């Protein structure tokens, strides 16, 4: 009589190939033996079932041979029976794991969650940081005692994130962990952070903040933006003409425009105060040519429903068009500020155009809007951009 289902002998005979293999058990319906392709060839168990009526779910049980056939069948049956009873075994396992980790006060997860609930709630990016930790940090290190995490473990974590998610995400993760570890070190005298200078993967922050476009780069970027179609090239021009932050401009609504003035509300301003920007004639003309969509409040929109997004993809295509690389959209703000200085704009007026708070007594008591001065600063900026991007050639007439 032929044996039903998998056997220990059959499992030993499974060899890794070029494709991933899922071999059904045959005895426990829904249980699969997984063999990853070369070069890893890792082997594990998984069970498939449906929850909440008809939602398909895959649950990894463990690696083979650490999890033997008999135990895999037991766990598979338990999961399938739980699903048939209306429960979600995957959610239950996650909840149990989180509860066990949170029960130990000094796990990395607990320290991070404590930080986010106390100091992190003041941050605009608190939710973004929590998602980053849950997705990239907690699965590997969440249950570890925070004072037992080594530098080597963090480097291995950052290596994995860099390989799978890119350099920028690795550096974002490092920045979040550095902030939390420094916060914890202040509260716990015996704790020493394992993070040291030099662990970042990208360029040093100070170097990254020094980038401005030179005249030739500005000409190429401006020409590509002028000849391009769609909201992204228009956004590039608008950022240069206003020195605004990327999201300030990208999420601008038609209601924020009042004549020649763009009034950035406090809710969207980093300094939490209304910011008035009297736009130059060039910026006004550019906005006048932007299409309007019914029921869409945004000036820059790619689909007529939402504010413009997908900046990375759009910028890669734009870089190929203009031939300038190694710059960011925020560099346009820095470039515009430098151009204002070059055009002879008063430093305080240029800073007010950017929305920076003027320090000292003047910043506290001088509440004058500087409308005229800001408008003159913008006109000087647009005039200099015009002179650089469309230089007037010297023409000498010869008489015959």
N, C-alpha and C positions, 0 to 999 in steps of 0.2 A: 504493500500500500504506500502510495507516494506521500511524503511528509507535507503537512500543510504549513504555510507560512515560512518565514525566515528561520534559519538555524545558525548556530555559531560558525559552522563550517562555511555556509554560504557567505556570511559576513566577511570571513577571512579571505575569501576568494575575490571579493570586489576590489577592483583596481581603478585608480584614478585615470581618467582619460582627458580628452580635450574639452569635453562638455560636462556640465554639472549633471549628476545622476540622482534621481529620486526613485527609490525602490520600495514599493508598498509591501507591508508585512504580510498581508493575506489572512492573518489570524485576527488581528485587531484592525478592523477597517478604519482607515484614517491615519494610521501610524505609518511613517515613512523613514527609511534609512537614507540619509543624505551623504553623498560623496562629492566633494568639491573637485573641480578640474585641477589639472597640473598648473603650477608647481606645488601648491599647498597640499592638495589631496586630502584635506581634513574631512573626517567622517563624524557624523552626528545623527541625532534623532529629532524628529519633528512630528507633530500631530496636527491634522487639519479637521476643523469642525465648523459649525455655524452657530452664531449667537444672535439674540434679539430677533428671532424670527428666521432671517435668511442671510445674515451678514457673514461671509466667509472669513475665517480667522486661521492663521498659522501660528503655532506655539512651539518654540524650540525647547526641547526637553534637556538636552545635554550632549556632550561629546562621547563618542565611542572610541576605545573600549572602557573609559572610565564609568560610563553608564551602560551596563550590560543589557543584553536582550530582554531578560526576564523583568528587570526593573523598568525598562523602557515601556514594556507592555502594561505594567501596573500603572505607571504615570499616564500613559495614553488613555487607558480605560477611565481613570479618574477624571481626566479633563473632558472626555466625551460625555460621560454621565453628568458632570456638572453643567455642561452646555445644554444637555437635554432637559435639565431641571430648571433652565432659565437663567443660569448664572454665567458670568464671563470669567473663565479661569485665568486669562491673561491679565485682566484688570485686577483680579484678586491677588495674583502673584506680585504684581507691581506694588499694590497697596501694602501687602505684607512686608515686602522688602523695604519700602520707604519707612514703614512704621518701625521696623527693626533698626534701621539706620538712625532714624530720628530719636530713638530711645537712648542712644548713646550721645551724651552732650557734646563730645568733642570730635564727632565725625566731620569731615569736610562739608557734607551736605548740611548738617545742622548749623555749622559756623556760617556758611553762606546764607542760609535762610534767616538766621538771626540778624546778620548784617543787613539783608534786604528789607527786613521788617522794621529795623530801627533807623538806620541811616539811609538805606537805599530808597526808601519811600519818598525821600526828598528829591530824587533824581528823575529827570524826564525820561531817562532810558532804563528805568528799573525793570519794566516788563521785558525789554529786549535782553537785558543782562540775565534775567531768570531763565528765559528760553535758551540762551546760549549755554548756561550751566547745565540745564536739564538735558540738552541734546548732546553736548560734547564732553562735559566734565563728570557729571554724576555717574553715568554708566560704568566708568572705569575706576574712579577714585572717590565717589560719593560716600561709600561706607568706610573708608579708611580714617583712622585717627589722624587729625590734622597735624599733630606734632610728630607723626611718624612718616609723613610724606617726604620723600627724598628729592633732591634736585634731579637725579637721574630719572625718576618716575615722571617728573614734570617735563623734562626734555623729551622723553619717549612719547608723552601725551601730545606735546606740541609738534613733534615729528609726524605723528599720525594725522593730526588735524591739518598740517601743512600739505601732506600728501593727498588727503581726501577732500579738503575744503579750500586750500590755497593759503598763501602767505599772510594775506590780510586777516583772515579769520583766526589764524594761529596767533597773530599779534594782538587781536582784539581779546582773545581768551586770556593771553598772558597779562594784558592790562587789567582785566577784571579781577583775575586771581591776585595780582600784585596789590591792588587796592584793598581787597578783602584780607589778605595776609597782613598787610601793614596795619589795618584797622584792628585785627585780632592781636597783633603784637603789642599795641598800646594797652589793650585790656588785660592781657595775660603776660606777666613779666617774664616767665620762663620760656615763652615761645620765641623762636628765631625763624624768620622766614627763609625758605630755601631758594627764593628768587634773588638773583644777583644781576648786576648790570651786564649787558651783552647777550641776554637770552632772546632778545627780539630777532625776528627773521627778516624783517624789511629794512628799509633805510632808516638811519637815525632820525628821530622826530625833528630835531632842529634843522637837519639838512632838507627834510621834506618840506618844511615850512618856508624855505628860502626861495622857492621856484617862482620866477616870473617869466613871462614871454618876452623875448627880445623883439626888435622891430620886424625882423624877417619872419619870425614865427607868428607874430601878431598879424602880419599881412596875409599869411597863408590861412590862418584860422579865420580871419574876418572874411576873406574871399570865399572860402568854403561855406561859411555860415550864410553869406549873402546869396550864393548860388544854390544852396541846398533847399530842399523842400521838407515840409513837416515842422512839427513843434520844436524838435531838438536843436536844429541850426538856429532857429529864432531865439531859443532860450540862451544859446551861447552869446549871441549879439547883445541880448538884453542884460546878461550878467556883466558884460564888459562896459555897457553904457550906464549901469546903475551901481556897480560894485556891491550888489546884493549877495546874500548867501544863496546857495543853490535852492534849498527848499523854500526860502522866502519867495523867490521868483516862481519856482515851479508850481507852487500851490496858490499863487495869487489868483484872486477872483475879480470879476468885473466890478463887483460892488465896492472893492477897495479903491477904485479909481474915482477921483472927484476933480473933473476938469484936467488940469495938467498935473495934479497931485496924486501920488500913490501913498495911501495911508495904511501902513502895515500895523494891524491891531496888536495890542499888548499880548494877546493870547498866542500870537505867532512870532513874537519878538523875543530874542534871547534875553534881553534886559528887562522884559515884562512891562514895557511902557509903549504907548503908541509912537510910531516913528513916521514922520512926514517926509516924503521925498518928492520935491518938485522936479518932474522929469524934463529932460532936455528935449528939444524939438526932434532930434533924431530918434530918441526913444518913443516919443509920442507918435511919430510917423510909422515906426515899426509896429506898434500896438494897433494902429489904425488898420494895418493890413492883415491882422490876425483874424481868422474865421471865428464866427460865433455859432454855437450849437444850442438849440432849444433845450431847456431844462438842464443845461450844464453850466455851472457857475465859474468854471476855471478858464483862465486865459490860455494856458498851455495844456493842451489835452491831446492824447493820441487817438482816443476812441470816441470822443464827444460825450463821455460820461464821467470820467475820473481825471484827476490831476495827472500830469505826465510822470511816468516812472520808467523803470528799466534803463537807468542811466548808463550802466556799465556796457550793455550791449550796444546802445546807441552811440556811445563815445568810441567804442572800438571801430565801428563803421565810419564815424566821423574822422578818426585819426587816419584811417586808410585814405580818406578823401583829401584831407589837408596836408598829409605828410609830416605832421608834427606829433611826436610821441613823448612819453615821460612827463605829462602834465595832467593836472586834475581840474575839475570845474572850479574848485575853491581857489586855484591859482589865478583864475580870471579876476577874482575879487582883489587879490594881492597885486595883480598887474594893474588894475584900474586905479588902485590907491597910489601906486608908484607913478603912474602917468599923471595923476593930479598934482603930485609934488613937482613933476617935470614941467607941468603947465603953469606953475607958479601959484597954485591954490594954497591959501592959508592952511596950515597944518590942522588947526582946530576945526575949521570948516570942513576939511576933508574927513576928519574923524567923525564929525556929526553926520556927514553923508553916509558913512559906513554904519552908523547906528551905535558907535562906541560912546560910552559914558565919559564925559570930561571930568577928570578928577579934581580934587581940591575944592576950595571955596567957590570958585567959578561954577563948578559943576553942580553945586548945591543951590546957589542963589540966583544964577543966571538962567532964567527959564524962557528967555526970548527964543522964538522958533528958528531964527536965522533963515527964514524962507528965501529972501533975496540972495543971500550968500550961498546957500545950497544950490539954488538955481544957476547962479553964475559958475559954481564949481562944476556942475554937470555940463554946462555949455562948454566950458574950457576943456573938460575931458573929451566930449564928443568931437570938438574941433581938432584936438591933438590926434585922436584916433583917425579922423578923416585925413589929416596931413600925412600920417604915417602909412596908412593903407592905400591912399591915392595921392602920392607925391606929385606936386606940380613940376613938370619938366621945364628946364630953362631952354627957351627957344630964341635963337639969334637969327634975325632976318638980314640977309645979304642983298645989297642993292646991285643990280646989274649995270 
